[in-house]
């Protein structure tokens, strides 16, 4: 590779890296800019992979020797159209979000939260089942007193798991309520009396 090719390759890497970084943000405006940067980086990469540049790929004007490959140019034109359409779609989503919520922040989906809460409950149940099995093994191997101590420890473990799960669910609920009501006028105590 020659010097200009390495410069173009570095530009492709910079555009793609910056685009991926912007895609990971929660702002729709930055997501749109990330898509545009990735699209331009992909176009430059296709242009670079096209090989040595030559005469325009028009048959009959210059003959068949020394013309450049037309396939990368066609692919770049297609990629430009796709990037433009995707950018227009994302801009319309951003505009719609701005009109509905007043900002272009991407919020977590309610179903995602339900799935995460379900997984956390299943993990807590699995940990409790493991403790029950451990308690039964201790009872069988070491006798009644050791089994009784293990049972008391299991109660504490179950209580801790329940408290932790309730605390996480309450924090998530309060975070969601604060996101839905930025002025703070909504009661987020979940029906508890304040002292």
N, C-alpha and C positions, 0 to 999 in steps of 0.2 A: 504494500500500500504506500502511496505517496503522501506527502505532507498535506495537500488539500483534502485528500480522502480521509485522513485521520482527523482533520479539523471538522469535516462534515459529520464523521462518526461521533466525535465528542459533542457536537451540537445536538445530534440525535439523542445521545445519552442524557444530556442536560434537559432537553425538552421532555423526554419520557419520564425522567426522575422528578422533575418539577410538576408534571401533570399528575403523576401518581400521588405525590405529596398533597396536591390540592384536592384530589379526589377523596382523600381520607378525611377532609375537613367536614364539618357539619353545616356549613353555609352553602346554600344552593348556588350562589354567585361564584364561589371558589370551585365548586364541582363543575360548573359550566366552563370556567377557564381551564380546569384540569383536562376536560375532554378535548377542548380546542388544542391545547399543547400536545396531548398525546396524539391527536390526529395529525398535527403538523410534523411531529417526530416520526410517525409512521410513514408519512409521505416522503420525508427526506431519506428515510431508510430504504424505501422502495426505489427512489431515484439513485441512491448509492449502489444498490444491488443490481442496477441495470447495466453495469459495466461501463466500458469506455464510451464516451459521447462521440458522436460522429455527425454525419449529415442528417437532415430531417428524414424520417422514414416514409418518404413518398416515392412510390415505385414509378419509374419512368423519367423522372427529372434528372437524377444523377447516376442511374445505373444501380446495380445491386451491391457494388463494393463500397465499403466505408460508411454504410448507413447504420444508424443506431437501432437497437432493438425497440420495437414499438410497444411490446407488452408492458414494461414498467410504466410507460406514459399512460396507457389505457387504465392500468390499475390505480395510478395516482388520481386520474380524473374521477374514477369511481369512488375512491376513498374521500375525495373532496366533497362529492355530492352526499355521501353517507354522513360525513362529519357535519356538513351544513344542516342536514335534516335532523340529526341528533341534537345539535346545538339549538336549533329552532324549537324542538320539543322541550328541551331542558329550560330554555328561557321562558316558554309558556308556563311550565310548571312553577318556575321561580316567581313569575308575575302573579300567578294564581295564589301561591302561598303567601306572597306579600300582601295581596288584597284581603285574604281571609284572616291571617294571623297578625299582620303588621310587621313581621320579620321573615327572613328567609332561612331560618334555622330548621334543620331536619330533626324532627323529634322521634323518639322511640315509638315503635308500634305497640299498641295495647296487647295484641296477640303475642308478640315477642315477650312481653313481661309475664304473661300468663304461662307461657312455655318455660321460662326461666324459673318461675315460682314452682311449677309442677316438678321440674327436675330437682330443685332444691329440696322439696318435700320427699321425693323418692330417695334422694341421697341420705336424708335424715332417717328415713325408715330403714334403709339398708344398714346404716351405722347402728341403729337400735337392734336390728335383727342379729348383727354380728355380736353385739354385746350380750344378747340373750343366749346365743349359742356358746359364747365364752363362759357365761354364768353356769349354764348347764354342764359344760365340761368340767368346770371347777367343782361343782356339786357332785358329779359322778366320780371324779378322781380323788378329791381331797376330803370329801365328807360334808356333813350337814352344816357345820359352823362356817366353813369356808364358803359354802354355797350361799349361806345367809348373808355374809359380808358382801359377796359378789352381787346378790340381789339388791342390797341397799345401795351399792355403787351404781347398779343399773338404774335404779329410780332417779338418782342424782343425774346420771347421764341423760335420761329421757327428759327430765325437767330442763336441763341446760339446752338440749336440742330444741325443745319447744319454745323456750324463751328466746333463743337466738333466731329461730325462724320467725317468730312474731315480731321481734325487733327489726329484722330485715324487711319484712312485709310492711311494717309501719313506716319505716324510712322511705321505702319505695313509694308508698301511697302519698306521704307528705311531699316528696319530691315532685310527684306528678301533679298534685294539687297546686303546689307553688308554681309549676310551669304553666298550668292552665289559668292561674289567677295571679298575674305578676304584681298587681297592686296590693295583694295581701288582705283583701277584704273578706275572704272566705275562711270559715272556721275549719281548722285542720286538726282538731283534737280528737276526732273520731268518736265524739259523744262523751268524752271524759270531762269530769268537772275539774275546773282549775282551782288551785288553792287560794 
